[in-house]
Each structure stands twice: as structure tokens, then as C-alpha cells.
Amino acid sequence: MSEPAERTSKRALRQRLVSARRGQATTPLDEAARGLAERVISLVQRTGSSTVAAYVSIGFEPPTELVLERLHAQGTTVLLPVLREDDDLDWAPYVPGEFRPGRLGLTEPASVGLGITAIRSADVIFCPGLAGSPAGQRLGRGGGSYDRALSRALPESLRCLLLYDDEVLPSIPTEPHDQRVDVLITPTRTITTTPGRC
């Protein structure tokens, strides 16, 4: 049985975007960290969120270390994902400096997990991804972990995707299980994809 065209297109796009990320230079990464942190903090303050879900960036992902530090410093409760054996996501509180190695090379919180439904306590959810579109399409890494997690989030939770500027694409191939996002945040732009959501 042949693979659906959308899946084949997504795989090719992922490969191209991962290669492009490897080409990011160190200095722009520092600038990206500051830009992302400013835009994330502004959005969280504007929405009045007390609890958010975020993640620890790894490798060449848009950097989130400064985002996490600044959210914590302003008193926001931050939940971080823990990748389970079934590739679903548990969630645990962010405690500065308290991390452990996770599956697949991830960095995870060392605090006690709160369960897969803890994402329902987050007013704003910051997701990783490789690309997003102005229509709210999100291209993840292909494991489906965030699609499952987002399907459990409360409908009113604001879903945000952190990207580099050149990863905002006109459109992205999608499949029925792919979850959409409401906002794209890059180091220089905040793009609302769902009118009236922020």
C-alpha cells in the first residue's frame, strides 16, 4: 500500500527544514533568544495567563532557555513535557536548573510528573515545530506527541508555535490528525492565525 501524498510531502519538507536549522549561526541564535523571549512575555502578560506549557529547546531549535527563565521570574507557572515510552507527553513543573536527560536526546524537568491531562491547566501552550503557516498549520517532527497533547488541551487554551522567521510558510501539507495553532511567534513577529484569539 502506497503512502499518502501528504505524508510524503511532510517528510521531504521536514528534511529540508532540519538541514536549514543546522545552518543557523551562533550570533543570530542569541538574537533569536531575546526576540522570542520578548514576544512570549508580551503575549503572556497581555492574556493574563498564570500557567503555561512550554518546552526545553535542544540542538538547533529556536532557543527557549531565556523564555523559561523570564516566565519563571515573573511568577508564571511553567509546565514542561516529559516524553513517555508510548511517545505521549506527561507534564512536570519547571524548576530552574533541575533537568535530566530524556528519551530521544531531549532534556526534561527532574520534577515529579503531573500526568498527561496536566496540559488542561495551561492557559497558553508553546509548541515546538519545524514550520507553521498563517492558516495555523503546524509541521512537527513526525512522532505525533504534540498532536495528542493538543487534542487534550482545553478549547480556550491559546496554542502558540515558536519558529525562526524563515519557517513561516504559505502552506503546509496536513493530515486529519494534525492539530492547528492560534499564534506563530518568531524572533521578529507575532502572527495570529485564529482571528480574535489574542
NORFENZI-V956085 format. One record per backbone hydrogen bond with DSSP energy under -0.5 kcal/mol. CO is the residue of the C=O (numbers start at 1). NH is the residue of the N-H. If there is no record, write none. Layout:
# NORFENZI-V956085
CO;NH, CO;NH
This chain:
# NORFENZI-V956085
4;8, 5;9, 6;10, 7;11, 8;12, 9;13, 10;14, 11;15, 12;16, 13;17, 14;18, 15;19, 16;20, 17;21, 18;22, 19;23, 20;23, 21;24, 25;29, 26;30, 27;31, 28;32, 29;33, 30;34, 31;35, 32;36, 33;37, 34;38, 35;39, 36;40, 37;41, 38;42, 39;43, 40;44, 41;45, 42;46, 43;47, 44;48, 44;49, 50;77, 51;123, 51;124, 52;79, 53;126, 54;81, 55;57, 58;61, 64;68, 65;69, 66;70, 67;71, 68;72, 69;73, 70;74, 71;76, 72;75, 77;52, 77;79, 78;94, 79;54, 80;92, 82;84, 82;90, 84;87, 88;84, 88;90, 90;82, 91;114, 92;80, 95;98, 97;99, 98;110, 100;108, 102;105, 103;106, 106;102, 108;100, 112;93, 115;118, 116;119, 117;120, 118;121, 119;122, 123;158, 124;53, 125;127, 125;160, 127;162, 131;139, 132;169, 133;136, 136;181, 137;133, 138;140, 139;130, 139;131, 144;148, 145;149, 146;150, 147;151, 148;152, 149;152, 149;153, 150;153, 154;157, 157;159, 158;125, 158;160, 159;182, 159;183, 160;127, 161;163, 161;185, 164;167, 165;168, 167;132, 167;169, 169;134, 175;178, 182;193, 182;194, 183;161, 184;191, 185;163, 189;186, 190;192, 191;184, 191;193, 193;195, 194;197
